[in-house]
């Protein structure tokens, strides 16, 4: 799945699809760097707060090439974004935040 470098289980993929839907509302793609805790798991899904880059769709192909080589430069720092989930684990609400 776009935005993931590693092979993930179906339950995490279900969560990450929600993340990408939120990113798409902002005409962007989220590229994962790491998990940040606040884990949850249900029969259908597992996830946690995440950190990565929220990249505008028009720039996503170029960024993805750099990201896959572990080379996002300092110019990408303004796009660093946290994915925070809240609500019930059965129906998490996804929030994208930049600090």
Secondary structure, DSSP 8 states (H G I E B T S, - for coil): -TT--S---HHHHHHHHHHHHHHHHTTEEEEEEEE-S--EE-SS-EE--EEEEEEEHHHHHHHHHHHHTT---GGGGGGEEEEEEEEETTEEEEEEE--
